[in-house]
Amino acid sequence: MYTGLFAQPKITQAIPVGQAPRIDGALDDSVWQNAPAALDFVTNTPVYGKPASVKTVVRVLYDNNAIYIGAYLYDDPAVIRRQYTPRDNLQKANVDYFSVFLDTYKDRQNAFQFLVTARNVQTDARVSANYTGNEGMYGDASWDAVWESKVGFRSDGWVVEMRIPLFSIRFSRKTAADWGIQFMRFSRRLNETSFWNPVNPAISGFANQFGDITGLNQLVPPLRLSFSPYVSGGYRQTPHNNSQQQYETLKSGGMDVKYGINESFTLDATLIPDFGQVVSDNVVNNLSPFEVRFRENRPFFTEGTELFNKAGIFYSRRIGKTPDKYDTLEDKVNSGELDGYQLIKNPSVTRLYNAVKFSGRTAGNLGIGVFNAVTENVKAILRNRDTGKDSTVITEPLTNYNIIVLDQALKNRSSITFTNTNVLRNGQERDANVTGLDIALYNKANRYGLVVKPRYSMVRNGPGRYDGFANHLEAGKVSGNLQFSYTNEVRTAQYDPNDLGFQLSPNAFANTGAVSYNIYQATPAFLNQSYRIAVNRDYLFKPFTYQKTSFEASSYWLFKNFWSLTLTADIAPWWYTDFFEMQTPASLFQTPRQPLKRAPYYNLFIEGNTDNRKALIVSWLIGGAEGPLPNDPFYGIQLALRYRFSDKLILEMSYKRQYDNGQYGYAFVRDPQTQAPILARRKYTDVTGVFSGEYNFTARMNLTFRARHYWSRLQNTNLNNVLADGYWTPSYDLTPRDYNINYNAFNLDVFYTWDFRLGSRLIIGWKNWLGKDYEYTLSPTGYKHYAANARQLFNTPHGNEFTVRFIYFLNYQQLVNK
């Protein structure tokens, strides 16, 4: 058993070949027998440090065009799990898989991952120093490469063959390449992950625990030039409550281009992109004063952007967002402020003209990234009802987005990164600039770490400007069973990175001390377990004022039957102050702010899931909170069921409900006389239901769907005036029920995807959604229960969209070879 924290890396050797092996899942080409074997895998999970339960043998070949991986995975064929999955989407599927990782610059921080399941479904990812992976995935799976794989089955196991073209990876030109390499195998029957070079979960980092590969001599990087032209078309119907249905014919065409400027750097460009076929956002009724962050689903902004995301000040959803004046114009028309006008056209998305990414890494491990995108000048059209004359309103100006990144990898997993984001808008509109420096230092033994992240922002808004500063400091013990850390977060009152980044709130001075203890070896009751406690003490930065003290504790246990249980507690034992809830001033960046006193609370949740090897998987969460205010209980429940009907069909249902009998929050109304914000005490109900599934026809063809209904209901019981010190007194000037809210959101996404050729794809999509104008139309008093509300939801106008998209991959190197 490997019990030490640190050990010398294993070494394997790649063998050059004159004749490339056939990629047929057979491993019967004689050239494979000439390559040394990588053996003796060591377990990582569910327990660390044991010899792998099943034997794995891996060999590596190469020529001037590709790296070839051959793996023989010994096992009883009858117990090998073989569920089909979509590409890049393991989702704890009932399937075995094998993966190789290539650290082509041997900086022990970045790598490429290539994974193949027992059904020959591919997954690829970019591994970076700060990425925390899920089961099987140790990098950003949104990155896609073009490579070849085949699997085959034998009487004593299964075989994987991979061909990874040199044009699909990046590396520096050297006479003798010096790469890091890692092999991983997962057996679902055993729920066992094993690595060729041991990966100790008690050691901070992942790529720093790779082995080495020698023998890669005289590798000549090929010309990397590929084109992915696309054409798309479709139809969209959108309902509106102040006009007739809007019908649109959708048609578009464009191209993605990848060009390897040299062996290390690549230029990626997208020309006239169309991002219509992405999964709908999980929209909610946002009661908080802060923005909701949505997941990025557009391929160009997810693929290969790990360098641009390292500093955490790049939120790509800013590019192509809803125009700034979209909602304002809609509100003016609906409220009657523009009573004499009809809104003819108001685009809800800002179209992207083009975007370019330049990125790579030098032989000296300096990563360089440059990003540029240009979005259109968005125009809405208003028609005068009397004259019939149209007028134009600019809702979003022509905008240029830029990012520059310099990332120097240092020894011992350390690094220093400079990042600058810049947003320039046409005319006298708002411009912004943010600069960040990220310094991560680890000692030679990789036991202790120090991270410092200073930031500076500057915004010009017409003739005025404001700037701000932020810093993140973290120090502690990062490796070993016992780990601890101290974190300090500083954000000045006007630090604003949100033109191209994402920040919930400025004006903070927050401190956290945390200690955790992790046991990665099996005990009589558990396979592994972990415990953590933390203390938080927060202040407002300007004026420097105490806000809150809270205590957190959590425990996690993985049982011998692969059921898991997590217990979390969050306690704020004293009254504290919230400076943002009342949204006064309206801008988060203005001071002084209206305080609101919050009551102490005691929060406890328990969650768990059953053995994910079974056909039926159940996950659940239940808990609640209580405080000293009378009749003020909170509870939350969540239940998810996932059933595997066969190796091709899987369905999943989830239900989440939160209820607070006495939530205190901004009522979204102000006193008619003083314009002071009104505080509501309300009964809060929040329900989310999701039904999804997938049917995989083959390893390259699947049908997926996802339906989501979100319901939020607010029933105001009391309205209050907030005093200067944050406490409140009753208000009788307004009627509470007049400000009740009943909000619904519904989306259905259905996609048929066929990867008919390497890098080429046909996608047919259908989307159905509750019209945006109708999200608040259902009565908060007439539909008090979820079932009645949901039934009425389908009698409310919905939008529909049907699209077809065809993408064809053309690679210059393959054309030349042919």
Secondary structure, DSSP 8 states (H G I E B T S, - for coil): ---SS-----EEEEEE-SS----SS---SGGGGGS--B---EEEESSSSSB-SS-EEEEEEE-SSEEEEEEEEES-GGG--B----TT--TT-SB-EEEEEEETT--SS-EEEEEEETT--EEEEEE-TT---BTTB-SBTT-----EEEEEEETTEEEEEEEEEGGGS-----SB--EEEEEEEEETTTTEEEESS---TTSS-SGGG-EEEE--BS------EEEEEEEEEEEEEE--SSS--EEEEEEEEEEEEEEESSSSEEEEEEES----SS---------SSS--------HHHHTT-HHHHTTS---GGGTT---TTHHHHHHHHHHTTTTTEEEEE--SS--EEEEEEEEEE-TT-EEEEEEEEEE--EEEEEEETTT--EEEEEEE--EEEEEEEEEEE-STT-EEEEEEEEEEESTTS-EEEEEEEEEEEE-TTS-EEEEEEEEEEEEEETTEEEEEEEEEEEEEE-SSSEEEEEEEEEE-TT---TTTS--S--SEEEEEEEEEEEE-S--SSEEEEEEEEEEEEEEETTTTEEEEEEEEEEEEEEETTS-EEEEEEEEE-S-EEESSTT--SSSTT-SS---EEE--EEEEEEEEE--TTSSEEEEEEEEEEE-SSTT--EEEEEEEEEEE-SSSEEEEEEEEEEEEEEEEEEEEEE-TTT--EEEEEEEEEEEEEEEEEEEEEETTEEEEEEEEEEEEEEEEEEEEEE-TTS-EEE--SS-GGGG-EEEEEEEEEEEEEEEEETTEEEEEEEEEEE-GGGTT-S-TTT--SHHHHHHHHTTS-EEEEEEEEEE--EEHHHHHH-
